[in-house]
């Protein structure tokens, strides 16, 4: 327990008296709330886990995490009250880190009671601009956010209420969601109330609900501005909370804008509880006063092909809205830090800005990393080489590449081997049909792996990805190059496949996906019906007995032919196509399977009628 009074920006905490004081006055905290603040203050600037808080504040009592969430909520409210007179009414000193815990952002100025000695620490919320303005590896918003105006307009003003934001790692998905939240909060022209909901770490329905509760607590100050108490929204059930929030906002003529990040966690949830995703999809899509944005990598494609569900989770969210490279003007603005005052902007030698843009291909993460290294070293070549050999950069490339399908990986290899490759040369080398190849090239370009010229020539997207991929190819037959480690995620799922070989799930899964089993069952039923009809007709026409045996032989020979055709072809809305020519991201395999199910049911009905006629006639 802390036994000294200490100050954080704009408020003073005295644990012995149980009070918090600031320009807005003095409030007395409940004992447990004060103990939570004391623990956070002891570890100011560090993450304190939920378990540690529960152990220290409730050592001999069994309480739920909801109790801790309520204490954090009350603490934020009281700190907001005491700071209200200092111009910091919107100041939120406690950061929530899903699955990890909480962090007191302000580093206290500690003052021992009855002692004139003080120890000063730099404030984590200092307004002094750091010497290097580039932010690497963290989300940004406001003046630190650059570009994406088109995506923001599409999300806020487009006609779709269900949006899937799809991009690779480190492309800026979280920053975009945070910027949208900021735009909605600071602009009166949008009739939304934004909730940033981080799904990270939500491996159970309870954890998903807890993450949503944290999202509500993080927005409590914004709720107060429109006259809503978080207590009136929170419930023991996630979907009750969502419905209450929607209804409360509707009375204030506002629409709920759910900004959902790290949505890949739903893959694990679906494996444990498929019904949860059906309820979540219904809650997100059944009302006009909710707009939902799902942000993820291509791993989420798995939820577009759920064999156990006639209406997969991503139906209604697809096709995705891709986030990739910045425009030329946006990239230049980021490099030059045009949002800063002229005297705070970094200085570049002639030609450096264009060189950074060229090497990074306008990738925002790579731009900030190169710029940071350039400001530190003053040497462009050195900065580029440092980034090219950065193990973390190699790791991100590895993970993104491993999530691609086999055919997409083959296309990238072909483009790497043939600079300025064109459609026909890629198609000839890989034996891909025109539709499948066009879909693959479109996805890879939308994800930022490749780029095309006006002459439809394709190259790998940026210098650093080319360096990494060259190292990968060179080390394919041996161990991984030290400069380009291939660190793979255990839970990475492949993107939808276009190739003819069986998927990673095995031959059985591929037979099921291509409806071979359905075709086999339908063939058996049709064959049985034909034999029954043949028996009746042949007997009536006094056809020789060998005709019936010949019919059996023909039907038996037709079975393997039907199965081969089912494997090699697929029924699509455009007609029958070869399997390798089908763009799997837009494939109608599931609809085709349902059509086959319907045909089987109809034929079985006919078979039953024929059997009844034969038996009772």
URCOR-V800253 format. One line per field, one symbol per residue. psi: psi as a letter, one per 20 degrees, with the letter a starting at -180 (. if undefined). Layout:
# URCOR-V800253
psi->???
This chain:
# URCOR-V800253
psi->ppkqqqqrojqppnhhikqpqahjapqpqqghghhghgghhhkpiqppqggggghhhmhjporrhhgghhggghghgghhgiihijjkhjpnioppopigbqpohpoqopoppkpiqqopqppikqjppqhoipopjqqrrchippakhgggggghiripiopooprrqkikgghgghhgggghhipiiplqopooooipinirhghgghhhghgghhjhhhghhjkpphhihqripghggggggggghhijkqqpoonpqlihhhgghhhhnhhghghggghhiipikppppppraihihhjimohjpinqhiphhqqroqpcqrrghgghhggiliirqhiiqqpqrpigghgggghikkphghghgggghghghjoggggghghhjphhghgggggghhiqrghhhhgggghhhnplqrghhggghilqqhgggggghgghhhijhrqqrhjkpqrqgrghhggghghgghjhibrpphimqnoqphjpqqrpqiriqqrhirhghhgghjkgggggghggggggghggghggghhhjlqqhhhghhgggghhhhghgghghhghrqorhjapqqgiipohijqkghhghhghgggggghhggggggggghgi.
